[in-house]
Amino acid sequence: MAAISLGNSTLKPLGDRVFLKVSKSAEQTAGGIILPDAAKEKPQVGEITAVGPGKYDDSGKRQAMDVSVGDKVLYSKYAGTEIKLGDEDYILLSEKDILATVA
């Protein structure tokens, strides 16, 4: 289990949830056109900063998480709860909303 210290509080996801830092979206297109905030597409890639202990299976044992802290992942577009801490964007989502790891 990993926990993140945020000022005076500590964030520790529960169950099969993960807390990840959202990657920044592109500021301009490949052709050099600068995009305004309204035209930027919501990023779907992030780096995991904290992982919950995993959920319980039918027999009462914890299932191990498939991802770990530091993994870069691709997640569903409208999944999770968005959290803004300072200038950074984070998202808290369930492990089932993670589609793939990015190498």
C-alpha positions as CSV (number, residue, x, y, z in Angstrom):
1,M,0.0,0.0,0.0
2,A,1.2,3.4,-0.8
3,A,0.1,6.7,0.6
4,I,0.7,10.3,-0.6
5,S,1.3,13.2,1.8
6,L,-0.5,16.3,0.8
7,G,0.2,19.2,3.1
8,N,-1.2,18.2,6.5
9,S,-3.2,15.3,5.3
10,T,-2.4,11.8,3.9
11,L,-4.2,10.2,0.9
12,K,-4.5,6.5,0.8
13,P,-6.9,4.9,-1.7
14,L,-9.2,2.2,-0.5
15,G,-10.0,-1.2,-2.0
16,D,-9.1,-1.5,-5.7
17,R,-8.7,2.3,-6.3
18,V,-5.7,4.1,-7.6
19,F,-4.7,7.8,-7.4
20,L,-2.8,9.1,-10.4
21,K,-1.3,12.3,-11.7
22,V,-2.8,13.3,-15.0
23,S,-0.3,14.0,-17.8
24,K,-0.5,17.5,-19.4
25,S,-2.4,17.9,-22.6
26,A,-0.8,19.2,-25.7
27,E,-0.3,23.0,-25.9
28,Q,-0.1,23.0,-29.7
29,T,-0.8,20.8,-32.7
30,A,1.9,19.1,-34.8
31,G,1.5,21.9,-37.3
32,G,2.3,24.6,-34.7
33,I,-1.2,25.9,-34.0
34,I,-1.5,26.9,-30.3
35,L,-4.6,25.4,-28.7
36,P,-6.9,27.4,-26.3
37,D,-8.0,25.7,-23.2
38,A,-11.5,25.1,-24.5
39,A,-10.1,23.1,-27.6
40,K,-7.7,20.9,-25.6
41,E,-8.7,17.3,-25.4
42,K,-8.9,15.7,-22.0
43,P,-5.8,13.5,-21.4
44,Q,-6.2,9.8,-20.8
45,V,-2.7,9.0,-19.6
46,G,-1.3,9.4,-16.1
47,E,1.3,8.2,-13.6
48,I,0.1,6.2,-10.6
49,T,1.1,7.9,-7.3
50,A,-0.8,5.7,-4.8
51,V,-2.5,2.3,-4.9
52,G,-5.1,0.8,-2.6
53,P,-4.6,-2.6,-1.0
54,G,-6.9,-4.4,-3.5
55,K,-10.5,-5.7,-3.2
56,Y,-11.7,-8.8,-1.5
57,D,-12.7,-11.8,-3.6
58,D,-15.7,-14.2,-2.8
59,S,-13.6,-16.2,-0.3
60,G,-12.6,-13.1,1.7
61,K,-9.0,-12.9,0.5
62,R,-7.5,-9.7,-1.0
63,Q,-6.8,-9.8,-4.7
64,A,-3.4,-8.3,-5.6
65,M,-3.4,-5.1,-7.7
66,D,-2.1,-5.4,-11.3
67,V,-0.6,-1.9,-11.2
68,S,1.9,-0.3,-8.9
69,V,3.2,3.2,-7.9
70,G,5.1,4.7,-10.8
71,D,3.3,2.9,-13.6
72,K,2.1,5.1,-16.5
73,V,-1.4,4.0,-17.5
74,L,-4.1,4.7,-20.1
75,Y,-7.5,5.0,-18.5
76,S,-11.2,5.4,-19.7
77,K,-12.1,8.9,-20.8
78,Y,-14.9,9.6,-18.4
79,A,-13.7,7.5,-15.4
80,G,-12.9,8.5,-11.9
81,T,-13.1,11.6,-9.8
82,E,-11.0,14.6,-10.8
83,I,-9.0,16.3,-8.0
84,K,-7.0,19.5,-8.3
85,L,-4.2,20.1,-5.8
86,G,-2.4,23.3,-6.4
87,D,-1.4,23.4,-10.1
88,E,-1.5,19.7,-10.5
89,D,-4.5,17.6,-11.8
90,Y,-5.1,14.2,-10.2
91,I,-7.8,11.5,-10.7
92,L,-9.0,8.8,-8.3
93,L,-10.4,5.8,-10.1
94,S,-11.0,2.1,-9.8
95,E,-8.5,-0.4,-11.2
96,K,-11.2,-1.7,-13.6
97,D,-11.1,1.7,-15.4
98,I,-7.5,1.3,-16.3
99,L,-7.2,0.0,-19.9
100,A,-3.4,-0.5,-20.3
101,T,0.0,0.3,-19.0
102,V,2.2,2.5,-21.2
103,A,5.8,1.6,-21.7
